[in-house]
Amino acid sequence: MSDATQRPLVRDAADIEAEPVDAAEGLSKAVLVGEEHGAPTLALRRFTLAPGAEVPKHTNEIEHEQYVLSGEYVVGIGDEEYIVSAGDALHIPAGTVHWYRNESDTEGSFICAVPTGDDSIELVEDPE
């Protein structure tokens, strides 16, 4: 789609639905704006981590930029773990091992911006 044919879009919150993510119990994802809405280069998504939720170690073929909206949770990136909370921002380069763990008793949520197009997610096994 060329710039000349792109149209502005405002999505009403009532029209945005979150769905559970198969890879992790307690994780849900809502696509706020993406290719299916006419955005050709960037997708904006909102993830929610329930209390006690864990997302296993994995990699993605595409980079992630994230902004924490609420809660406090652990993000593992490479060999480091970080405790993040509302207002924190993250960059996870393509191919970097990362994971999430919500050890609190409150929900955590974040916005994730990624390039549109195909992405492959690979789970990473811990060596025994």
MDAnalysis code that builds the backbone (N, CA, C; Angstrom):
import MDAnalysis as mda
import numpy as np

u = mda.Universe.empty(384, n_residues=128, atom_resindex=np.repeat(np.arange(128), 3), trajectory=True)
u.add_TopologyAttr("name", ["N", "CA", "C"] * 128)
u.add_TopologyAttr("resid", np.arange(1, 129))
u.add_TopologyAttr("resname", ["MET", "SER", "ASP", "ALA", "THR", "GLN", "ARG", "PRO", "LEU", "VAL", "ARG", "ASP", "ALA", "ALA", "ASP", "ILE", "GLU", "ALA", "GLU", "PRO", "VAL", "ASP", "ALA", "ALA", "GLU", "GLY", "LEU", "SER", "LYS", "ALA", "VAL", "LEU", "VAL", "GLY", "GLU", "GLU", "HIS", "GLY", "ALA", "PRO", "THR", "LEU", "ALA", "LEU", "ARG", "ARG", "PHE", "THR", "LEU", "ALA", "PRO", "GLY", "ALA", "GLU", "VAL", "PRO", "LYS", "HIS", "THR", "ASN", "GLU", "ILE", "GLU", "HIS", "GLU", "GLN", "TYR", "VAL", "LEU", "SER", "GLY", "GLU", "TYR", "VAL", "VAL", "GLY", "ILE", "GLY", "ASP", "GLU", "GLU", "TYR", "ILE", "VAL", "SER", "ALA", "GLY", "ASP", "ALA", "LEU", "HIS", "ILE", "PRO", "ALA", "GLY", "THR", "VAL", "HIS", "TRP", "TYR", "ARG", "ASN", "GLU", "SER", "ASP", "THR", "GLU", "GLY", "SER", "PHE", "ILE", "CYS", "ALA", "VAL", "PRO", "THR", "GLY", "ASP", "ASP", "SER", "ILE", "GLU", "LEU", "VAL", "GLU", "ASP", "PRO", "GLU"])
u.atoms.positions = np.array([
    [0.855, -1.170, 0.000],
    [0.000, 0.000, 0.000],
    [0.905, 1.238, 0.000],
    [0.728, 2.124, -0.935],
    [1.554, 3.326, -0.991],
    [1.028, 4.366, -0.014],
    [1.886, 5.343, 0.309],
    [1.478, 6.390, 1.240],
    [0.230, 7.123, 0.769],
    [0.078, 7.258, -0.548],
    [-1.053, 7.993, -1.098],
    [-2.385, 7.294, -0.825],
    [-2.368, 5.970, -0.634],
    [-3.624, 5.256, -0.425],
    [-3.861, 4.886, 1.031],
    [-2.936, 5.189, 1.926],
    [-3.138, 4.900, 3.337],
    [-4.174, 5.852, 3.915],
    [-4.970, 5.317, 4.822],
    [-6.024, 6.114, 5.440],
    [-5.792, 6.169, 6.947],
    [-6.116, 7.300, 7.557],
    [-6.020, 7.387, 9.013],
    [-6.979, 6.397, 9.665],
    [-6.685, 6.032, 10.896],
    [-7.524, 5.079, 11.612],
    [-7.546, 5.428, 13.091],
    [-8.725, 5.409, 13.667],
    [-8.888, 5.487, 15.113],
    [-9.731, 4.284, 15.494],
    [-9.179, 3.415, 16.349],
    [-9.925, 2.235, 16.801],
    [-10.497, 2.507, 18.181],
    [-11.763, 2.285, 18.342],
    [-12.433, 2.435, 19.621],
    [-12.008, 1.296, 20.545],
    [-11.735, 1.605, 21.801],
    [-11.301, 0.592, 22.767],
    [-12.262, -0.586, 22.832],
    [-13.553, -0.334, 22.645],
    [-14.548, -1.401, 22.709],
    [-14.390, -2.409, 21.564],
    [-13.707, -2.001, 20.481],
    [-13.515, -2.886, 19.332],
    [-12.224, -3.706, 19.415],
    [-11.425, -3.475, 20.447],
    [-10.148, -4.168, 20.577],
    [-10.309, -5.317, 21.560],
    [-10.057, -6.527, 21.078],
    [-10.227, -7.712, 21.908],
    [-8.888, -8.380, 22.174],
    [-8.698, -8.799, 23.422],
    [-7.498, -9.541, 23.803],
    [-7.791, -11.032, 23.707],
    [-6.768, -11.784, 23.313],
    [-6.890, -13.230, 23.218],
    [-5.743, -13.882, 23.973],
    [-5.983, -15.058, 24.577],
    [-4.892, -15.754, 25.258],
    [-3.796, -16.139, 24.266],
    [-2.557, -16.143, 24.747],
    [-1.421, -16.565, 23.933],
    [-1.120, -18.013, 24.276],
    [-1.097, -18.886, 23.269],
    [-0.932, -20.318, 23.490],
    [0.369, -20.679, 24.202],
    [1.433, -19.930, 23.949],
    [2.755, -20.286, 24.470],
    [2.888, -20.111, 25.980],
    [1.969, -19.360, 26.605],
    [2.127, -19.080, 28.034],
    [0.777, -18.881, 28.708],
    [0.513, -19.668, 29.740],
    [-0.712, -19.497, 30.499],
    [-0.647, -18.185, 31.270],
    [-1.710, -17.396, 31.203],
    [-1.758, -16.131, 31.917],
    [-1.285, -14.942, 31.099],
    [-0.978, -15.168, 29.814],
    [-0.556, -14.092, 28.926],
    [-1.636, -13.871, 27.879],
    [-2.035, -12.614, 27.691],
    [-2.995, -12.301, 26.636],
    [-2.441, -11.186, 25.763],
    [-2.931, -11.156, 24.507],
    [-2.445, -10.178, 23.527],
    [-3.625, -9.555, 22.802],
    [-3.570, -8.228, 22.642],
    [-4.541, -7.499, 21.831],
    [-3.768, -6.736, 20.764],
    [-4.114, -6.939, 19.506],
    [-3.497, -6.161, 18.433],
    [-4.242, -4.836, 18.368],
    [-3.538, -3.757, 18.697],
    [-4.150, -2.433, 18.701],
    [-4.239, -1.879, 17.287],
    [-3.119, -1.939, 16.572],
    [-3.052, -1.528, 15.169],
    [-2.035, -2.433, 14.487],
    [-2.388, -2.923, 13.316],
    [-1.487, -3.798, 12.572],
    [-1.797, -3.773, 11.094],
    [-1.183, -4.690, 10.369],
    [-1.389, -4.770, 8.920],
    [-2.861, -4.891, 8.560],
    [-3.598, -5.672, 9.363],
    [-5.027, -5.870, 9.072],
    [-5.842, -4.595, 9.218],
    [-5.231, -3.554, 9.791],
    [-5.908, -2.264, 9.955],
    [-5.346, -1.212, 9.009],
    [-4.458, -1.635, 8.110],
    [-3.908, -0.714, 7.125],
    [-2.566, -0.116, 7.495],
    [-1.937, -0.587, 8.571],
    [-0.612, -0.093, 8.968],
    [0.443, -0.982, 8.295],
    [1.156, -0.487, 7.308],
    [2.016, -1.353, 6.499],
    [3.376, -1.702, 7.105],
    [3.869, -0.935, 8.082],
    [5.240, -1.167, 8.529],
    [5.398, -1.472, 10.015],
    [4.399, -1.160, 10.832],
    [4.544, -1.320, 12.281],
    [3.258, -1.853, 12.882],
    [3.395, -2.797, 13.818],
    [2.244, -3.313, 14.560],
    [2.387, -2.888, 16.010],
    [1.278, -2.480, 16.605],
    [1.247, -2.062, 17.994],
    [0.327, -3.028, 18.737],
    [0.878, -3.651, 19.801],
    [0.121, -4.671, 20.530],
    [0.181, -4.386, 22.026],
    [-0.850, -4.831, 22.750],
    [-0.866, -4.720, 24.216],
    [-0.887, -6.133, 24.793],
    [0.086, -6.417, 25.655],
    [0.159, -7.704, 26.329],
    [-0.192, -7.525, 27.797],
    [-0.821, -8.535, 28.375],
    [-1.172, -8.533, 29.783],
    [-0.652, -9.817, 30.415],
    [0.079, -9.662, 31.533],
    [0.616, -10.791, 32.298],
    [-0.169, -10.911, 33.600],
    [-0.889, -12.011, 33.768],
    [-1.642, -12.240, 34.995],
    [-0.675, -12.489, 36.153],
    [-1.110, -12.260, 37.385],
    [-0.266, -12.603, 38.525],
    [0.178, -14.064, 38.424],
    [1.467, -14.315, 38.617],
    [2.002, -15.671, 38.539],
    [2.307, -16.160, 37.138],
    [1.978, -15.390, 36.107],
    [2.203, -15.828, 34.723],
    [3.696, -15.890, 34.405],
    [4.078, -16.867, 33.599],
    [5.451, -16.997, 33.120],
    [5.425, -17.246, 31.622],
    [6.251, -16.517, 30.904],
    [6.419, -16.718, 29.465],
    [7.777, -17.388, 29.296],
    [7.828, -18.569, 28.666],
    [9.096, -19.295, 28.574],
    [10.134, -18.567, 27.725],
    [11.397, -18.959, 27.924],
    [12.487, -18.400, 27.128],
    [12.209, -18.667, 25.654],
    [12.379, -17.614, 24.843],
    [12.137, -17.752, 23.418],
    [12.900, -16.677, 22.658],
    [12.943, -16.844, 21.358],
    [13.505, -15.828, 20.466],
    [12.462, -15.483, 19.415],
    [12.616, -14.313, 18.832],
    [11.784, -13.883, 17.711],
    [12.708, -13.444, 16.584],
    [12.241, -13.577, 15.355],
    [13.027, -13.130, 14.199],
    [13.039, -11.612, 14.069],
    [12.119, -10.952, 14.756],
    [11.995, -9.496, 14.633],
    [12.282, -8.815, 15.970],
    [12.717, -7.560, 15.904],
    [12.972, -6.791, 17.117],
    [11.661, -6.428, 17.806],
    [11.762, -6.101, 19.107],
    [10.614, -5.659, 19.911],
    [11.000, -4.369, 20.625],
    [10.116, -3.409, 20.619],
    [10.225, -2.236, 21.471],
    [9.021, -2.292, 22.408],
    [9.264, -2.124, 23.691],
    [8.182, -2.278, 24.662],
    [8.140, -1.099, 25.622],
    [6.928, -0.805, 26.093],
    [6.703, 0.242, 27.081],
    [5.770, -0.336, 28.146],
    [6.225, -0.358, 29.392],
    [5.456, -0.944, 30.481],
    [4.345, 0.025, 30.900],
    [3.115, -0.461, 30.866],
    [1.953, 0.347, 31.236],
    [1.613, 0.242, 32.709],
    [1.670, -0.997, 33.251],
    [1.239, -1.180, 34.633],
    [1.903, -2.401, 35.244],
    [1.856, -2.457, 36.568],
    [2.387, -3.599, 37.293],
    [3.898, -3.572, 37.405],
    [4.422, -4.668, 37.944],
    [5.854, -4.870, 38.068],
    [6.114, -6.337, 37.777],
    [7.070, -6.623, 36.909],
    [7.366, -8.006, 36.552],
    [8.825, -8.120, 36.135],
    [9.279, -9.346, 35.997],
    [10.662, -9.623, 35.623],
    [10.721, -9.884, 34.127],
    [11.699, -9.254, 33.476],
    [11.978, -9.532, 32.067],
    [13.408, -10.063, 31.998],
    [13.568, -11.223, 31.419],
    [14.899, -11.756, 31.162],
    [15.274, -11.429, 29.728],
    [16.473, -10.892, 29.550],
    [16.979, -10.591, 28.206],
    [18.415, -11.097, 28.167],
    [18.672, -12.082, 27.319],
    [20.003, -12.680, 27.283],
    [20.302, -13.344, 28.610],
    [21.400, -12.960, 29.249],
    [21.793, -13.539, 30.534],
    [21.402, -12.681, 31.723],
    [20.651, -11.612, 31.506],
    [20.287, -10.681, 32.577],
    [18.790, -10.707, 32.853],
    [18.426, -10.445, 34.117],
    [17.025, -10.258, 34.490],
    [16.838, -8.843, 34.996],
    [15.719, -8.228, 34.631],
    [15.405, -6.857, 35.010],
    [14.014, -6.822, 35.628],
    [13.855, -6.078, 36.697],
    [12.520, -5.825, 37.244],
    [12.044, -4.529, 36.609],
    [10.909, -4.599, 35.910],
    [10.387, -3.424, 35.211],
    [9.035, -3.041, 35.796],
    [8.701, -1.764, 35.656],
    [7.416, -1.267, 36.126],
    [6.966, -0.125, 35.224],
    [5.775, 0.389, 35.485],
    [5.154, 1.413, 34.638],
    [6.124, 2.533, 34.306],
    [6.215, 2.844, 33.014],
    [7.077, 3.914, 32.528],
    [8.401, 3.428, 31.982],
    [8.787, 2.188, 32.283],
    [10.040, 1.648, 31.754],
    [9.878, 1.283, 30.283],
    [10.975, 1.391, 29.528],
    [10.972, 1.064, 28.102],
    [12.092, 0.069, 27.818],
    [11.868, -0.832, 26.854],
    [12.822, -1.889, 26.542],
    [13.013, -2.010, 25.042],
    [14.196, -2.452, 24.655],
    [14.465, -2.849, 23.267],
    [15.023, -4.258, 23.321],
    [14.377, -5.168, 22.613],
    [14.833, -6.552, 22.532],
    [15.196, -6.815, 21.076],
    [16.502, -6.902, 20.772],
    [16.922, -7.106, 19.381],
    [16.422, -8.444, 18.824],
    [16.262, -8.511, 17.534],
    [15.864, -9.753, 16.855],
    [16.837, -10.864, 17.236],
    [16.303, -12.055, 17.495],
    [17.127, -13.220, 17.792],
    [17.616, -13.321, 19.222],
    [17.275, -12.358, 20.082],
    [17.732, -12.359, 21.473],
    [16.797, -13.208, 22.338],
    [17.369, -14.093, 23.147],
    [16.565, -14.897, 24.071],
    [15.963, -13.971, 25.117],
    [14.658, -14.112, 25.361],
    [13.986, -13.314, 26.383],
    [12.803, -14.075, 26.964],
    [12.353, -13.649, 28.154],
    [11.252, -14.290, 28.853],
    [10.672, -13.310, 29.858],
    [9.512, -13.669, 30.422],
    [8.808, -12.798, 31.363],
    [8.306, -13.637, 32.540],
    [8.238, -13.007, 33.717],
    [7.726, -13.684, 34.906],
    [7.075, -12.635, 35.805],
    [5.800, -12.813, 36.081],
    [5.089, -11.888, 36.968],
    [4.995, -12.530, 38.348],
    [5.887, -12.108, 39.256],
    [5.935, -12.665, 40.603],
    [5.017, -11.920, 41.559],
    [4.360, -10.880, 41.088],
    [3.523, -10.064, 41.972],
    [2.091, -10.602, 42.004],
    [1.281, -9.976, 42.835],
    [-0.127, -10.376, 42.917],
    [-1.028, -9.425, 42.138],
    [-0.402, -8.594, 41.282],
    [-1.178, -7.707, 40.418],
    [-0.786, -7.938, 38.959],
    [-1.712, -7.644, 38.078],
    [-1.497, -7.791, 36.645],
    [-0.428, -6.811, 36.161],
    [0.354, -7.246, 35.188],
    [1.295, -6.368, 34.503],
    [0.872, -6.221, 33.055],
    [1.148, -5.074, 32.462],
    [0.793, -4.905, 31.053],
    [1.827, -4.037, 30.361],
    [1.978, -4.275, 29.060],
    [2.922, -3.481, 28.286],
    [2.479, -3.377, 26.840],
    [2.931, -2.299, 26.211],
    [2.752, -2.091, 24.779],
    [3.989, -2.644, 24.091],
    [3.791, -3.326, 22.986],
    [4.897, -3.878, 22.215],
    [4.733, -3.442, 20.757],
    [5.755, -2.780, 20.236],
    [5.761, -2.363, 18.832],
    [6.747, -3.255, 18.078],
    [6.307, -3.785, 16.949],
    [7.153, -4.662, 16.136],
    [6.942, -4.341, 14.664],
    [7.951, -4.622, 13.835],
    [7.744, -4.476, 12.396],
    [6.660, -5.450, 11.929],
    [5.871, -5.046, 10.958],
    [4.859, -5.949, 10.419],
    [5.547, -7.032, 9.582],
    [4.795, -8.048, 9.252],
    [5.336, -9.134, 8.445],
    [5.488, -10.388, 9.274],
    [6.125, -11.380, 8.675],
    [6.267, -12.678, 9.319],
    [7.233, -12.621, 10.487],
    [6.943, -13.428, 11.488],
    [7.815, -13.586, 12.641],
    [7.801, -15.052, 13.019],
    [8.942, -15.564, 13.381],
    [9.045, -16.935, 13.849],
    [9.453, -16.898, 15.305],
    [8.706, -17.601, 16.157],
    [9.007, -17.677, 17.573],
    [9.568, -19.068, 17.849],
    [10.728, -19.097, 18.472],
    [11.375, -20.367, 18.823],
    [11.534, -20.443, 20.320],
    [10.967, -21.503, 20.939],
    [11.170, -21.718, 22.361],
    [12.592, -22.183, 22.591],
    [13.174, -21.790, 23.700],
    [14.568, -22.119, 24.024],
    [14.563, -23.028, 25.252],
    [15.176, -24.182, 25.122],
    [15.261, -25.137, 26.230],
    [16.456, -24.793, 27.094],
    [16.265, -24.858, 28.419],
    [17.404, -24.695, 29.328],
    [18.206, -25.979, 29.334],
    [19.527, -25.889, 29.285],
    [20.340, -27.110, 29.366],
    [20.176, -27.744, 30.735],
    [20.021, -29.030, 30.775],
    [19.829, -29.754, 32.043],
    [21.152, -30.075, 32.663],
])
